[in-house]
């Protein structure tokens, strides 16, 4: 049963990825074929060429930042470093400001130690 759920989940992920690639490929193809031939005199693109162009642009300009696990969580280390440099009063003021800006119902108690205590 668990393997079946994993298989279904995996198939859903693959389907969503294929749908996203198809959507972005169609968008690139449509924009290219709408603009490039009239503006620059370039040839229209096929769908496969549009997906290839999308992949090439991603490699050249965007990289694959999502491929490295945890690479997008660099802000946590910076936040932890900043919190360590604060005095306890500054830390409490910062947390109270976060709670007020994020719309949480109540500020954490002074004796609570962690994120799970205020949920």
Number of C-alpha atoms within 10 A of each C-alpha: 6 7 8 9 10 11 12 12 12 12 12 12 12 12 12 12 12 12 12 12 15 16 13 15 22 17 15 19 22 16 14 18 17 12 14 14 13 12 8 8 9 12 11 18 18 15 16 13 14 23 21 13 16 17 16 13 12 12 11 10 9 10 12 10 10 9 8 8 8 9 10 10 9 9 10 10 10 11 10 10 11 11 16 11 10 12 10 11 9 12 15 16 12 14 15 16 13 13 15 13 9 9 10 13 10 11 15 19 9 7 7 10 10 8 8 8 10 13 8
